[in-house]
Amino acid sequence: MDKIAIVHFQPLEKYPPVMNIINNISELENTYCTIYSTNNYRNKNWFSVDKIFINRIGGALKDNSISRYWCYIKFNVFTFFSLLIKNPNVVIGFETYSVLPIILYKKLFSKTKVHIHYHEYTSLQEIKKSSLYFKGLHTLEKKLFSNCESISHTNEDRMQLFLKDYPFINKSKGIIAPNLPPSNWYDFAKSKKKENTTGIVRLVHVGALSLDTMYVKEIVEWVISQKGLFTLDFYSSNCPENSRKFIENLQNNNIKLFNSINYFELPKTLINYDIGITLYNGFSPNHVYSVPNKVIEYLACGLKVWYSKDLISNRKFIDEYKMLGCSSVDFNNLTNLKIDSDLKLNFFNRNDSLELFLNNSNNYLIKLIS
C-alpha cells in the first residue's frame, strides 16, 4: 500500500487544484493519504473528502507577525512529528512555506519519494524582497531540489523560468502540471447550459479582485458605457476594502458584487453566464506567465473567455491546445473592442480539444505516485 502525505501550508480552500488532486487520490485503491494544512478562518465551508484525513494545524487568526509566526511553529512541529508517526513513502509538498517538515523528514528517511509543486512562480527578485522567514525556507528548499523526485509548475514558461533561476536542477525532474477542474464540469455544462435569448451579454469574474493588479476599473467603466448591453457580476472572497467600496459606490444595476461560491458548486452558477473574464494586468512575472485556473474553468462550463493580452503563457496555451472561444483583450483600450458574433455566446459550443484536455486530468497524479 502506498502511504502518501500532502503538505500544503496554505488553506486548501484557496487552491482548487490541490482539492482536485486530493479527490483524485481518494479514488485510488491501496492508497492511504494524510493531508497537512492550516485552518481557513475566512471560510467555514471546509473541504473534506471520504477516506482522507485532513489535519488543519493552526492558522493566523489576526494579521500580525506574532500570530503568523506562532502558526509557522505549530505547523512545522506538528507536521514533522506526524510524518514520523505516519511514515509515508511518498510526500507531496506545495510551495515554499510547506518545505521545512519535509526536509527534516527526508533527512531521516532518505528513500522517501518527495515531489514539489508550485501553484505560482516567484522570481529571484521577489524572493530578495520577501521576509527573513521565507528567505530562510528558500535557502533550505534549494537543497531539497537535488534530492526530490520531481518539481512541477503549471505551464512550460514558468518551468523554464524556474530552471533558469536554478540551473543546477536536473531538467528531467521538471513536470508540467496544469490546473484543471474536474472533467465532469464539462459534461454538466453541456447538458444544462441554455441559450441566452435576452440580447444582453452576461459577463462574470470569479476570484480575487484588486484595483492594483487587475483591470477592474477599466472593465467596469466600459460595461457602464455600454448602457445595458452587458452585465458584469463579480464573485469574490478576496476583495480588499478599496475594491469593494469602488464597486459598491458605482450604484449601477448592471454591475454586482457577490460573495464567493463553494468551488465545486461553481458550474451551477457559471452556466448562467456567457463570457468569463480574467483581469490580471501583468503586474508580476507570475501573472504574465500564467494560465489562470479560471480560464479553463470558464471553458469547462461552456463560457467563452476574455483574457488580458498581457498574459503571454495563456495565449500560448490557447494556441497550443486549439481552445475555441477565447479572445485576447486590450483592457487599456476597450473603446476599440469589437463586439461581434465571435465574442458573444448564445449556446454551448462543443470543444473537443477541451474535452480531451480535461480527461487527462489524472496524468499528473499518476506521474507523482508511480
Secondary structure, DSSP 8 states (H G I E B T S, - for coil): -EEEEEEE-S-GGG-HHHHHHHHHHHT-SSEEEEEEE---TT--S----TTEEEEE----SSSSHHHHHHHHHHHHHHHHHHHHHH--SEEEEESGGGHHHHHHHHHH-TT-EEEEE-SS---HHHHHTS-HHHHHHHHHHHHHHTTSSEEEESSHHHHHHHHHH-TTS-GGGEEE------THHHHHHHHH-----SS-EEEEEES---TTTB-HHHHHHHHHHTTTSEEEEEE-S---HHHHHHHHTT--TTEEEE----GGGHHHHHTT-SEEEE-B---SHHHHT---HHHHHHHHTT-EEEEETT-HHHHHHHHHTT-TTEEEE-TT-GGG----TTT---S----HHHHHHHHTTTHHHHHHH-
